[in-house]
């Protein structure tokens, strides 16, 4: 089960950050419209998924000590 979560998180990160898959770096708002991402948006999205991956690997100390 853990591997499925890790795979999903990594797949999401790769797709989100792949220029060919997401050339305009947008995300969908709750109302369904698309919004252009800021650098801060990208950092926050990546950080949340990276923290989730660290949790799954038992390495939460990587972000809790910062």
Steps between C-alpha positions, in 0.01 A plus 500: 500500500783741586656455157172598330488828696866573426450422133190724482680789671805468276286467188310816599823693561647391169186585301452836672860603438528360145505788253354289219207378714432832673667770284309792651532369858139539598275342757125469534316713756199371696266677255656304210694786340874482438748729674857573394743384770739732676841381619355492851213275380747258343719495810203435727362222279840331472575540872172339607554197280866470597401510868243228433767286333737558793223391739439181302874422516517570875718806442280780631805635686614638164236773515408512869849615601491799263 
